[in-house]
């Protein structure tokens, strides 16, 4: 009898990480037993159709293909069903063939169902990377909802997390951005954030898989490619090994801090928020002044986001905060996405029949022409 190959340590680690990430979703292992007493039926694992479905977002690259192979193990031992969704962005001439190869590899691993979704990427104002990400998640959302998936697994690794932190630092971002990618967000799970990219390549080799290598990963036109190919290796060379692990650890710490700050901010916003006329949101100035700056800026951002703004920049939030000093202009300050904020002046009510002085007023969609001037109806969007 041929000896089974010894299990690669990275494979065992990855299996444990995926199993831990899916805790609460996986079916309990049910060992097979023989027939019971006369008249009783034999018992065994739950029928396959009753097992929860887990989808792998698979591009055919080393990370997602390794994740598919490891997740397939859970299907083989009867803990869940595992399928795959391949999103073809159509950004490269051979993208359709690459997507079909990824789907074929997933089927060979035993994944079922396996679907290929072709999407159209329109860069618009956000750029091709952000636009591709947006349509990719839309396709994954739709597939998960239609198939009734309990979770969608993403193949991001520790190296991806380190790159994300460096990109956030370069942008001068806040805590949430520096926290990198969360291990869990809704249906989406990233179980391999503790593994290096070299580990996923070794896993592919162990399973005899031939992953696709995205040529854009080496294209210096993209900031992430420059971080991957130049910045991280330079830091490792000059500061010593372990930089990627340190950056990922920083992300994990900041993620906990960001979660706590966001919870406190949501509670403060709920306590301060006053609905105004014509869809405006009022925030009492005294209440805002009483908050620490970290919470005050987040509360202002929450109000802007509720009205449809993009995430306001730090500079825009500081300009909104300056209104509380009651020096100079009463606004408005533009927060992005057609949302503005101004300080309410005396004699200009924004709550019909009630005094409203002493509030910051946030409005959207051009429904305000300046401090204290409120329309009786919303202006149409452009």
HUPEWO-V305765 format. One line per field, one symbol per residue. ss: DSSP state (h for helix, s for strand, l for the rest). psi: psi as a letter, one per 20 degrees, with the letter a starting at -180 (. if undefined). A space follows every 10 residues. Layout:
ss: ???
psi: ???
This chain:
ss: llllllllhh hhhhhhhhhh hlllllllll llllllllll lllllllhhh llssssslll lhhhhhhhhh hhhhhhllll ssssssssll llllhhhhhh hhhhhhhhll lllsssssll lllllllhhh hhhhhhhhhh hhhhhhhlll sssllllhhh hhhhhhhhhh hlllhhhhll lllssllssl llllllhhhh hhhhhhllll llllhhhhll llhhhhhhhh hhhhhhhhhl llhhhhhhhh hhhhhhhhhh hhhhhhhhhh hhssslhhhl sssshhhhhl llhhhhhhhh hhhhhhllll lllhhhhhhh hhhhhlllll ssssssllss ssslllllll sllsllllss sssslllsll lllsllllll ll
psi: pppqqppphh ggggghgggh hjpigqqppn qqqaqbrpiq qqqaqqqhhi qqppqpooii rgghhggggg hhhhhhjkhr qpaqppooik iqhkhghggh gggggghhij qprpqppprp pogciiqhgh gggghghggg ggggghikqh qppqkqrhgg gghgghhggh ilragggiib pqhpocipqn ijiiqrhhgh hhgghgjkqn qpoohiijoi hpghhhgghg gghgghghir rjggggghgg ggghgggggg hhghghgggh hhpppaqkjq ppopghgghi qqhhhghhgg hggghhjjrr oqrgghhhhg hhhiilpbqj aqppjqkkpr prpprqjnqj opjqqjqjqp pprrkjjpjr piopqirqqq q.
